[in-house]
């Protein structure tokens, strides 16, 4: 193959390169939960004294090695640091870097998405159930034909141009979402549009006259348990559905379909558990000492249409169905409580992984309930914002599908960048 050469991957790129970061040095830390699945860029981090974990710098790729984070797309290219800055993160990261004069860092990032590489990583996993880890030595010994540096630059720059467009859409959608959150706070927390009216005392402080304090059960029709289902059709498990997980929430919020797995469930469970427009998804399992359960995302008709209506949530989540007209208000009110860490008070007290006591939250936690006409005004504004988010999400989904379709063809040499026609 012209300009291509067979390499052992350990000779083509570095795995877990040596980086010096003295103990207790203040540095940026990127935890596993801060990585957005199937996303090139890193948006979130904290500053903490270094106490251990994978170390990395700009140009490195960090990839989860533990199940299910690896399969769920916890995988990113490091580009947010200052020159010569060292950051660190989970001990469950594999750090990958190009070798000078042999491989380009950005090409290495996209190579790590190549199905041959990703599938080998998954197959190499060993360990106890639920804690299996990919083996670096297996990845180092993969043999692969790879191109010269100029060809690597061309492939990486083309694929990155698609991710750049996806990133622009993400930022625009993030701005719209922040506008929606600010609007909720202005109307229903700070009561700014109603300041000139009469206020009355309540258990939650002063609220506009005609409003009241209730609990979430007052605006919820029902909460519906999830269903993990079966990998394959067995007996009566014959209804094939998309099964939304907590790790899909960010994609859903940005209008993306994501890479949601398909499962087989009982027909009766599908009928009882399928999504409706304006429903809300709540993550009820997986809390830690620093990250609570109770995280939410909205369900839209567009999401339902993308899966042809065949969509449920896993048993780590719960579907919440609001009363008519309360969809947007329920979501942003709940989201506001989550951001204010209220959910920590409704988790079970066991060590390790924690669960959200959703029934206690919905029946006990107080919430301000405005008149329905104010709720509907808010819903109308949110519907307009969500339409814009979904439109950009669809565009990003199409770009991601194009990237994922072309990537293996470019990486294998089947297709050259100058042969691609963009419309």
HELIX and SHEET records of a PDB file:
HELIX    1   1 UNK A    9  UNK A   12  1                                   4    
HELIX    2   2 UNK A   32  UNK A   34  5                                   3    
HELIX    3   3 UNK A  105  UNK A  111  1                                   7    
HELIX    4   4 UNK A  115  UNK A  123  1                                   9    
HELIX    5   5 UNK A  136  UNK A  140  1                                   5    
HELIX    6   6 UNK A  149  UNK A  188  1                                  40    
HELIX    7   7 UNK A  192  UNK A  194  5                                   3    
HELIX    8   8 UNK A  216  UNK A  219  5                                   4    
HELIX    9   9 UNK A  246  UNK A  248  5                                   3    
HELIX   10  10 UNK A  249  UNK A  253  1                                   5    
HELIX   11  11 UNK A  267  UNK A  273  1                                   7    
HELIX   12  12 UNK A  301  UNK A  306  1                                   6    
HELIX   13  13 UNK A  327  UNK A  339  1                                  13    
HELIX   14  14 UNK A  342  UNK A  346  5                                   5    
HELIX   15  15 UNK A  358  UNK A  364  1                                   7    
HELIX   16  16 UNK A  372  UNK A  412  1                                  41    
HELIX   17  17 UNK A  417  UNK A  419  5                                   3    
SHEET    1   A 2 UNK A   4  UNK A   8  0                                        
SHEET    2   A 2 UNK A 143  UNK A 147 -1                                        
SHEET    1   B 4 UNK A  13  UNK A  15  0                                        
SHEET    2   B 4 UNK A  93  UNK A  98 -1                                        
SHEET    3   B 4 UNK A  61  UNK A  64 -1                                        
SHEET    4   B 4 UNK A  75  UNK A  77 -1                                        
SHEET    1   C 4 UNK A  46  UNK A  49  0                                        
SHEET    2   C 4 UNK A  26  UNK A  30 -1                                        
SHEET    3   C 4 UNK A  87  UNK A  89  1                                        
SHEET    4   C 4 UNK A  55  UNK A  56 -1                                        
SHEET    1   D 2 UNK A 199  UNK A 202  0                                        
SHEET    2   D 2 UNK A 205  UNK A 208 -1                                        
SHEET    1   E 2 UNK A 212  UNK A 215  0                                        
SHEET    2   E 2 UNK A 366  UNK A 369 -1                                        
SHEET    1   F 4 UNK A 220  UNK A 225  0                                        
SHEET    2   F 4 UNK A 317  UNK A 322 -1                                        
SHEET    3   F 4 UNK A 280  UNK A 283 -1                                        
SHEET    4   F 4 UNK A 296  UNK A 298 -1                                        
SHEET    1   G 3 UNK A 262  UNK A 265  0                                        
SHEET    2   G 3 UNK A 239  UNK A 244 -1                                        
SHEET    3   G 3 UNK A 311  UNK A 313  1                                        
SHEET    1   H 2 UNK A 285  UNK A 287  0                                        
SHEET    2   H 2 UNK A 354  UNK A 355 -1                                        
END                                                                             
